[in-house]
Amino acid sequence: MLSRFFAIVVLAFVACASSDRVALTPSELADILDVHSWHVSPEPVGKEWTIDVIAGVPNVASKHLSKGTALISLRQLPNEEYAFVLSHRAGRSSGAFRPCAEPETAASICEGYGVEFKDPPVCIVDCSQAILAVLKPMVGTGNERSIILKLEPALSIRPDSKTTVIPVP
């Protein structure tokens, strides 16, 4: 009987102690995990959003990419890599890239750089491309990189007797 009473008291104490916790908001959790995300307009039919790294910082329009239902996220990984997730009309794609070492034709800036994320993404000319982030070397000038979002023609595979098409849930 005494052990049952003790168990109830301990259980009540644990329940009361845990009720003082404050739940993390999504933005706090994203900040802790160093996740940067953007909702952008869905791509037109026949096109898809892709992520690319280009040398330099292009001239930009004074316009921002409009918000919508497509979701893009970047998260820093070890070894100067970034994981990305693109959830859009065509489905979901993900992967990792190392922007400080791309494009291959440019010198690496992996020995030290800062990242300036653009929120919302800044349009390049007609908004078929937009800057998500700019990488700037810590020492010296030049060698800047831009992580851009751009519209590309969607890949289409014509089904034949040897092709299996699996719909995306």
N, CA and C of each residue as an Amber inpcrd file, in Angstrom:
protein
   507
   0.8200000  -1.1920000   0.0000000   0.0000000   0.0000000   0.0000000
   0.8640000   1.2580000   0.0000000   1.9040000   1.2580000   0.8120000
   2.7960000   2.4160000   0.9000000   3.5420000   2.6210000  -0.4280000
   3.9340000   1.5200000  -1.0730000   4.6540000   1.6620000  -2.3490000
   3.7400000   2.2210000  -3.4410000   2.4590000   1.8500000  -3.4190000
   1.5060000   2.3880000  -4.3850000   1.3140000   3.8830000  -4.1580000
   1.1930000   4.3230000  -2.8990000   1.0570000   5.7360000  -2.5540000
   2.2920000   6.5130000  -3.0040000   3.4850000   5.9490000  -2.7500000
   4.7290000   6.5870000  -3.1380000   4.8040000   6.7380000  -4.6650000
   4.3960000   5.7180000  -5.4110000   4.4140000   5.7690000  -6.8700000
   3.4780000   6.8530000  -7.3830000   2.2960000   6.9950000  -6.7730000
   1.3430000   8.0290000  -7.1860000   1.8990000   9.4130000  -6.9080000
   2.5530000   9.5990000  -5.7630000   3.1370000  10.8950000  -5.4120000
   4.2600000  11.2460000  -6.3910000   5.1180000  10.2760000  -6.7000000
   6.2150000  10.5210000  -7.6320000   5.6570000  10.8600000  -9.0220000
   4.6550000  10.1120000  -9.4670000   4.0440000  10.3630000 -10.7650000
   3.4130000  11.7570000 -10.8230000   2.7260000  12.1620000  -9.7580000
   2.1180000  13.4980000  -9.7090000   3.1970000  14.5800000  -9.7330000
   4.2970000  14.3530000  -9.0290000   5.3970000  15.3170000  -9.0040000
   6.0110000  15.4720000 -10.3960000   6.2500000  14.3570000 -11.0770000
   6.8280000  14.3980000 -12.4200000   5.8890000  15.1140000 -13.3770000
   4.5960000  14.8430000 -13.2900000   3.6200000  15.4930000 -14.1720000
   3.5930000  17.0000000 -13.9290000   3.6440000  17.4180000 -12.6690000
   3.6260000  18.8540000 -12.3590000   4.9240000  19.5250000 -12.7970000
   6.0490000  18.8500000 -12.6100000   7.3390000  19.4310000 -12.9760000
   7.4460000  19.6140000 -14.4780000   6.9330000  18.6690000 -15.2540000
   7.0560000  18.7850000 -16.7010000   6.0570000  19.7760000 -17.2920000
   5.0210000  20.1540000 -16.5610000   4.0490000  21.0970000 -17.0970000
   4.5840000  22.5250000 -17.1430000   5.7240000  22.7860000 -16.4860000
   6.3190000  24.1110000 -16.5080000   7.1520000  24.3560000 -17.7680000
   7.3360000  23.3350000 -18.5790000   8.1130000  23.4820000 -19.7970000
   7.3900000  24.3760000 -20.7970000   8.1790000  25.0900000 -21.5710000
   7.6340000  25.9040000 -22.6480000   8.0150000  25.2150000 -23.9540000
   7.0240000  24.9820000 -24.7880000   7.2800000  24.3160000 -26.0610000
   8.0440000  25.2430000 -26.9980000   8.9170000  24.6670000 -27.7970000
   9.6590000  25.4420000 -28.7860000   8.7430000  25.8030000 -29.9490000
   8.8970000  27.0020000 -30.4390000   8.1510000  27.4060000 -31.6290000
   8.8940000  26.8710000 -32.8590000   8.2260000  26.7640000 -33.9920000
   8.9320000  26.3200000 -35.2010000  10.1290000  27.2090000 -35.5470000
  10.0150000  28.5090000 -35.3720000  11.1400000  29.3900000 -35.7100000
  12.3070000  29.1900000 -34.7400000  12.0200000  28.9200000 -33.4660000
  13.0980000  28.6380000 -32.5090000  13.8010000  27.3290000 -32.8620000
  13.0240000  26.3300000 -33.2230000  13.6010000  25.0450000 -33.6020000
  14.4560000  25.1810000 -34.8640000  13.9800000  25.9330000 -35.8450000
  14.7550000  26.1690000 -37.0680000  16.0500000  26.8990000 -36.7480000
  15.9970000  27.8520000 -35.8130000  17.1920000  28.5930000 -35.4190000
  18.2000000  27.6710000 -34.7340000  17.7250000  26.8100000 -33.8440000
  18.6070000  25.8750000 -33.1450000  19.2780000  24.9240000 -34.1330000
  18.5140000  24.4260000 -35.0920000  19.0420000  23.4640000 -36.0690000
  19.7270000  24.1330000 -37.2580000  19.7430000  25.4650000 -37.2720000
  20.3510000  26.2460000 -38.3530000  19.7430000  25.8990000 -39.7120000
  18.4010000  25.8850000 -39.7600000  17.6670000  25.6140000 -40.9870000
  17.1220000  26.9380000 -41.5190000  17.3600000  27.1850000 -42.7910000
  16.8240000  28.3720000 -43.4550000  15.8120000  27.8790000 -44.4750000
  14.6020000  28.4410000 -44.4450000  13.5740000  27.9620000 -45.3650000
  12.7970000  29.1310000 -45.9510000  12.2470000  28.8740000 -47.1340000
  11.4850000  29.8710000 -47.8530000  10.2840000  29.2010000 -48.5030000
   9.1360000  29.8560000 -48.4510000   7.9710000  29.4530000 -49.2580000
   7.9760000  30.3650000 -50.4750000   7.9900000  29.7740000 -51.6430000
   8.0200000  30.5550000 -52.8760000   6.8760000  30.1110000 -53.7770000
   6.6330000  30.9080000 -54.7900000   5.5310000  30.5920000 -55.7020000
   5.7970000  29.2610000 -56.4000000   4.7270000  28.5110000 -56.6520000
   4.9180000  27.2360000 -57.3530000   5.4300000  27.4790000 -58.7670000
   6.1840000  26.5340000 -59.2550000   6.7430000  26.6670000 -60.6000000
   5.6500000  26.4890000 -61.6450000   5.7770000  27.1480000 -62.7980000
   4.7890000  26.9670000 -63.8720000   4.8270000  25.5240000 -64.3900000
   3.7550000  25.1020000 -65.0200000   3.6950000  23.7650000 -65.5970000
   4.8320000  23.6020000 -66.6070000   5.5160000  22.4700000 -66.5420000
   6.6250000  22.2120000 -67.4520000   7.9620000  22.7120000 -66.9490000
   7.9810000  23.3300000 -65.7800000   9.2240000  23.8460000 -65.1840000
   9.3660000  23.2670000 -63.7820000  10.5970000  23.3450000 -63.2280000
  10.8300000  22.9540000 -61.8410000  11.9270000  23.8250000 -61.2450000
  11.8490000  24.0180000 -59.9320000  12.8650000  24.7940000 -59.2350000
  14.1030000  23.9270000 -59.0350000  15.2760000  24.5090000 -59.2150000
  16.5440000  23.8440000 -58.9280000  17.4150000  24.8060000 -58.1340000
  18.4150000  24.2630000 -57.4510000  19.3630000  25.0840000 -56.6940000
  20.7070000  24.9880000 -57.3890000  21.3820000  26.1330000 -57.5050000
  22.6790000  26.1650000 -58.1750000  23.5880000  27.1320000 -57.4250000
  24.8770000  27.0100000 -57.6400000  25.8570000  27.9370000 -57.0770000
  26.5670000  28.5850000 -58.2530000  26.6390000  29.9140000 -58.2210000
  27.3260000  30.6370000 -59.2920000  28.4110000  31.5220000 -58.6870000
  29.4370000  31.7760000 -59.4680000  30.4930000  32.6880000 -59.0330000
  29.9700000  34.1130000 -59.1130000  30.2910000  34.9140000 -58.1080000
  29.8810000  36.3100000 -58.1010000  28.4730000  36.5270000 -57.5810000
  28.0870000  37.7850000 -57.5560000  26.7390000  38.1790000 -57.1320000
  26.1290000  38.9480000 -58.2890000  25.0960000  38.3810000 -58.9220000
  24.5090000  39.0490000 -60.0890000  23.7660000  40.3210000 -59.7170000
  23.5830000  41.1890000 -60.7050000  22.7390000  42.3660000 -60.4950000
  21.3230000  41.8840000 -60.2600000  20.6850000  42.4630000 -59.2890000
  19.3520000  41.9940000 -58.9280000  18.3060000  43.0620000 -59.1970000
  17.0820000  42.5820000 -59.3730000  15.9540000  43.5000000 -59.4930000
  15.6200000  43.9830000 -58.0870000  14.8250000  44.9950000 -57.9790000
  14.4490000  45.4910000 -56.6560000  13.2500000  44.7100000 -56.1230000
  13.0020000  43.5710000 -56.7070000  11.8250000  42.7770000 -56.4220000
  12.2130000  41.4920000 -55.6900000  11.3100000  41.0150000 -54.8410000
  11.5250000  39.7480000 -54.1450000  10.6510000  38.6650000 -54.7640000
  11.1020000  37.4280000 -54.6450000  10.3290000  36.2850000 -55.1380000
   9.0590000  36.1840000 -54.3070000   7.9280000  36.0150000 -54.9550000
   6.6590000  35.9890000 -54.2180000   6.5090000  34.6960000 -53.4250000
   5.7450000  34.7970000 -52.3410000   5.5030000  33.6300000 -51.4880000
   4.4640000  32.7300000 -52.1250000   4.5340000  31.4620000 -51.7830000
   3.5910000  30.4970000 -52.3210000   3.6940000  29.1740000 -51.5990000
   3.3670000  28.0980000 -52.2870000   3.2890000  26.7820000 -51.6440000
   4.5430000  25.9320000 -51.8130000   5.4520000  26.2980000 -52.7080000
   6.6940000  25.5360000 -52.8570000   7.5980000  25.8500000 -51.6660000
   8.2490000  24.8370000 -51.1190000   9.0960000  25.0000000 -49.9380000
  10.5290000  24.6350000 -50.2780000  11.4390000  25.5410000 -49.9260000
  12.8670000  25.3240000 -50.1390000  13.5280000  25.4670000 -48.7780000
  14.4400000  24.5570000 -48.4410000  15.1730000  24.7020000 -47.1840000
  16.6340000  24.3440000 -47.3720000  17.4890000  25.0080000 -46.5900000
  18.9280000  24.7470000 -46.5510000  19.3360000  24.5690000 -45.1000000
  20.2010000  23.5850000 -44.8690000  20.7110000  23.3370000 -43.5100000
  22.1870000  23.0170000 -43.6130000  23.0000000  23.7010000 -42.7900000
  24.4370000  23.4710000 -42.8360000  24.7820000  22.1230000 -42.2230000
  25.6820000  21.4230000 -42.8780000  26.1940000  20.1290000 -42.4290000
  27.6820000  20.2740000 -42.1260000  28.3180000  19.2420000 -41.5690000
  29.7750000  19.3050000 -41.3950000  30.4850000  19.3900000 -42.7500000
  31.7530000  19.7400000 -42.7290000  32.5990000  19.8140000 -43.9250000
  32.1120000  20.8500000 -44.9360000  31.5360000  21.9380000 -44.4660000
  31.1250000  23.0480000 -45.3280000  30.0410000  22.6840000 -46.3200000
  29.2980000  21.6100000 -46.0650000  28.2180000  21.2000000 -46.9550000
  26.8890000  21.7670000 -46.4740000  25.9500000  21.8600000 -47.3950000
  24.5830000  22.2530000 -47.0890000  23.6440000  21.1890000 -47.6380000
  22.6900000  20.7810000 -46.8150000  21.6270000  19.8850000 -47.2780000
  20.4950000  20.7660000 -47.7750000  19.8430000  20.3340000 -48.8390000
  18.7020000  21.0850000 -49.3390000  17.5110000  20.1630000 -49.5040000
  16.3310000  20.7420000 -49.4050000  15.0800000  20.0500000 -49.6930000
  14.2420000  20.9960000 -50.5350000  13.7440000  20.4900000 -51.6590000
  12.8330000  21.2380000 -52.5200000  11.5250000  20.4610000 -52.5660000
  10.4610000  21.0380000 -52.0220000   9.1370000  20.4190000 -52.1100000
   8.2860000  21.3150000 -52.9880000   7.9340000  20.7880000 -54.1520000
   7.2030000  21.6130000 -55.1130000   6.2330000  20.7520000 -55.8920000
   5.5880000  21.3560000 -56.8610000   4.5440000  20.6920000 -57.6450000
   5.0250000  19.3730000 -58.2410000   6.2620000  19.3420000 -58.7120000
   6.7930000  18.1510000 -59.3790000   7.1320000  17.0350000 -58.3880000
   7.1300000  17.3130000 -57.1100000   7.4680000  16.3050000 -56.1060000
   8.4190000  16.8800000 -55.0810000   9.2970000  16.0340000 -54.5900000
  10.2480000  16.4430000 -53.5520000  11.6210000  15.9550000 -53.9570000
  12.5980000  16.8260000 -53.8550000  13.9740000  16.4190000 -54.1220000
  14.8450000  16.9100000 -52.9760000  15.9260000  16.2040000 -52.7550000
  16.8300000  16.5870000 -51.6770000  18.2400000  16.1430000 -52.0400000
  19.1910000  16.6920000 -51.3380000  20.5860000  16.3390000 -51.5770000
  21.4920000  17.2450000 -50.7730000  22.7580000  17.2470000 -51.1070000
  23.7390000  18.0810000 -50.4160000  24.7230000  18.6350000 -51.4410000
  25.2780000  19.7790000 -51.1300000  26.2740000  20.3950000 -52.0030000
  27.2200000  21.2040000 -51.1380000  28.3540000  21.5790000 -51.6980000
  29.3970000  22.3250000 -50.9840000  29.6240000  23.6510000 -51.7090000
  28.8540000  24.6790000 -51.3550000  28.8960000  25.9240000 -52.1260000
  30.2360000  26.6480000 -52.1140000  31.0340000  26.4660000 -51.0650000
  32.3260000  27.1620000 -51.0230000  33.3090000  26.6120000 -52.0470000
  33.0520000  25.4130000 -52.5650000  33.9390000  24.7920000 -53.5500000
  33.3200000  24.7830000 -54.9490000  32.1630000  25.3830000 -55.1060000
  31.4920000  25.4170000 -56.4080000  31.4320000  26.8560000 -56.9080000
  31.2450000  27.1050000 -58.1520000  31.3830000  26.1640000 -59.2640000
  32.8290000  25.7100000 -59.3890000  33.0330000  24.5910000 -60.0600000
  34.3690000  23.9990000 -60.1650000  35.3720000  24.9150000 -60.8460000
  34.8950000  25.8410000 -61.6560000  35.7880000  26.7450000 -62.3820000
  36.3150000  27.8800000 -61.5010000  35.7610000  28.0430000 -60.2980000
  36.1810000  29.1340000 -59.4040000  37.0660000  28.5840000 -58.2910000
  37.9340000  29.4450000 -57.7370000  38.8000000  29.0430000 -56.6300000
  37.9680000  28.7910000 -55.3760000  38.3760000  27.8170000 -54.5910000
  37.6610000  27.4760000 -53.3550000  37.8030000  28.5940000 -52.3260000
  36.7450000  28.8410000 -51.5700000  36.8070000  29.8020000 -50.4600000
  36.4970000  29.0970000 -49.1370000  36.6760000  27.7660000 -49.1030000
  36.2990000  26.9750000 -47.9310000  37.1470000  27.2680000 -46.6980000
  38.3080000  27.9310000 -46.8640000  39.1440000  28.2180000 -45.6980000
  38.5410000  29.2720000 -44.7870000  37.5510000  29.9900000 -45.2240000
  36.8830000  30.9570000 -44.3600000  35.9450000  31.8640000 -45.1390000
  34.6800000  31.8140000 -44.7910000  33.6920000  32.6490000 -45.4680000
  32.4990000  32.8710000 -44.5540000  31.7430000  33.8980000 -44.8540000
  30.4950000  34.1860000 -44.1540000  29.3360000  34.0040000 -45.1200000
  28.1600000  33.7330000 -44.5670000  26.9680000  33.5160000 -45.4000000
  25.9070000  34.5310000 -45.0120000  25.3600000  35.2010000 -46.0170000
  24.2620000  36.1430000 -45.8180000  23.0330000  35.5780000 -46.5350000
  22.0510000  35.1150000 -45.7490000  20.8340000  34.5590000 -46.3290000
  19.8690000  35.6860000 -46.6840000  19.1930000  35.5510000 -47.7940000
  18.2270000  36.5470000 -48.2640000  16.8250000  36.0480000 -47.9300000
  16.1090000  36.8070000 -47.1510000  14.7460000  36.4270000 -46.7850000
  13.8410000  37.6330000 -46.9240000  13.0120000  37.6540000 -47.9370000
  12.7480000  36.6550000 -48.9630000  13.8300000  36.6720000 -50.0380000
  13.8700000  35.6150000 -50.8770000  14.8570000  35.5860000 -51.9530000
  14.7070000  36.7950000 -52.8810000  15.8410000  37.2930000 -53.3630000
  15.8620000  38.4810000 -54.2230000  15.9000000  38.0460000 -55.6880000
  14.9740000  38.5790000 -56.4760000  14.8660000  38.2160000 -57.8960000
  16.0740000  38.6740000 -58.6890000  16.4480000  37.8380000 -59.6500000
  17.4360000  38.2070000 -60.6590000  16.6280000  38.4530000 -61.9280000
  16.6210000  39.6470000 -62.3940000  15.9080000  40.1220000 -63.5830000
  14.4080000  39.8010000 -63.5230000  13.9520000  38.7190000 -64.1700000
  12.5090000  38.4540000 -64.3080000  11.9470000  37.4770000 -63.2740000
  12.6700000  37.1870000 -62.2480000  12.2650000  36.2660000 -61.1590000
  12.2420000  34.7990000 -61.5950000  12.8530000  34.4690000 -62.7290000
  13.0230000  33.0600000 -63.0680000  14.2380000  32.5020000 -62.3260000
  14.9890000  33.4100000 -61.6870000  16.0930000  33.0640000 -60.7970000
  16.0320000  34.0100000 -59.6100000  16.4910000  33.5230000 -58.4520000
  16.5110000  34.3740000 -57.2650000  17.6680000  33.9650000 -56.3630000
  18.2260000  34.9350000 -55.6610000  19.3450000  34.6630000 -54.7510000
  18.7860000  34.2270000 -53.3980000  19.2290000  33.0420000 -52.9340000
  18.8800000  32.5500000 -51.6030000  19.9170000  32.9920000 -50.5770000
  21.2000000  32.9890000 -50.9730000  22.2740000  33.3470000 -50.0460000
  23.5030000  33.7890000 -50.8170000  24.3450000  34.5860000 -50.1610000
  25.6130000  35.0350000 -50.7340000  26.7210000  34.6070000 -49.7840000
  27.7500000  33.9560000 -50.3280000  28.9260000  33.5560000 -49.5630000
  30.0280000  34.5550000 -49.8390000  30.6150000  35.1140000 -48.7830000
  31.6830000  36.1010000 -48.9370000  32.9140000  35.6070000 -48.1960000
  34.0970000  35.6310000 -48.8620000  35.3160000  35.1900000 -48.1800000
  35.6510000  36.1080000 -47.0170000  36.1940000  35.5320000 -45.9470000
  36.5640000  36.3180000 -44.7620000  37.8030000  37.1720000 -45.0200000
  38.6880000  36.6840000 -45.8860000  39.9240000  37.4010000 -46.1790000
  39.9300000  37.7680000 -47.6580000  40.2540000  38.9930000 -47.9370000
  40.3390000  39.4310000 -49.3290000  38.9790000  39.7990000 -49.8930000
  38.9910000  40.1710000 -51.1350000  37.7540000  40.5410000 -51.8190000
  37.5920000  39.6730000 -53.0520000  36.4390000  39.7330000 -53.6260000
  36.1650000  38.8990000 -54.7950000  35.8510000  37.4800000 -54.3790000
  35.7950000  36.6000000 -55.3150000  35.4990000  35.1810000 -55.0660000
  34.1790000  34.9410000 -54.3420000  33.2630000  35.8930000 -54.4190000
  31.9580000  35.6720000 -53.8000000  31.1980000  34.6210000 -54.5840000
  30.2900000  33.9410000 -53.9030000  29.4240000  32.9420000 -54.5170000
  27.9830000  33.3010000 -54.1990000  27.0750000  32.8850000 -55.0420000
  25.6490000  33.0470000 -54.7830000  24.9800000  31.6840000 -54.8910000
  24.1620000  31.3770000 -53.9000000  23.3100000  30.1920000 -53.9760000
  22.0010000  30.7000000 -54.5530000  21.6440000  30.1630000 -55.7250000
  20.4510000  30.6730000 -56.3870000  19.4130000  29.5700000 -56.5940000
  18.1980000  30.0110000 -56.6840000  17.0670000  29.1690000 -57.0270000
  16.7140000  29.5410000 -58.4560000  16.5500000  28.5460000 -59.3320000
  16.2200000  28.9060000 -60.7150000  15.2420000  27.9120000 -61.3190000
  14.4470000  28.4460000 -62.2430000  13.4860000  27.6170000 -62.9690000
  14.1820000  26.9430000 -64.1380000  13.9960000  25.6420000 -64.2510000
  14.5520000  24.8540000 -65.3440000  13.4200000  24.0710000 -65.9930000
  13.5790000  23.6950000 -67.2490000  12.5660000  22.8130000 -67.8480000
  12.4890000  21.5130000 -67.0660000  11.2760000  21.0640000 -66.7860000
  11.0900000  19.8250000 -66.0350000  11.5010000  18.6440000 -66.8940000
  12.1370000  17.6900000 -66.2660000  12.4970000  16.4700000 -66.9750000
  11.2440000  15.6420000 -67.1780000  11.0790000  15.1330000 -68.3450000
   9.9210000  14.2800000 -68.5920000  10.3990000  12.9810000 -69.2020000
   9.8940000  11.9110000 -68.6890000  10.2410000  10.5850000 -69.1840000
   8.9950000  10.0020000 -69.8150000   9.0920000   9.6740000 -71.0740000
   7.9400000   9.0910000 -71.7530000   7.8580000   7.6140000 -71.4000000
   6.7360000   7.2230000 -70.7970000   6.6130000   5.8090000 -70.4370000
   6.5110000   4.9200000 -71.6750000   7.1880000   3.7990000 -71.6120000
   7.0360000   2.7790000 -72.6380000   6.9290000   1.4350000 -71.9240000
   7.0530000   0.3590000 -72.6250000   6.8630000  -0.9570000 -72.0180000
   7.9390000  -1.2820000 -70.9910000   9.0780000  -0.5880000 -71.0200000
  10.1660000  -0.8630000 -70.0860000  10.2390000   0.1510000 -68.9520000
   9.3310000   1.1190000 -68.9270000   9.3600000   2.1760000 -67.9230000
   8.2360000   1.9660000 -66.9270000   8.5870000   2.0660000 -65.6480000
   7.5810000   1.9910000 -64.5980000   7.4580000   3.3820000 -63.9800000
   6.2760000   3.9380000 -63.9910000   6.0370000   5.2490000 -63.4160000
   5.4210000   5.0590000 -62.0320000   6.0730000   5.6020000 -61.0290000
   5.5850000   5.5030000 -59.6580000   5.1450000   6.8850000 -59.2280000
   3.8480000   7.0730000 -58.9600000   3.3810000   8.4140000 -58.5570000
   3.9400000   8.8080000 -57.2010000   4.1910000  10.0980000 -57.0460000
   4.6660000  10.6350000 -55.7800000   3.4680000  10.8290000 -54.8690000
   3.5350000  10.2940000 -53.6270000   2.3760000  10.4550000 -52.7240000
   2.1650000  11.8830000 -52.2970000
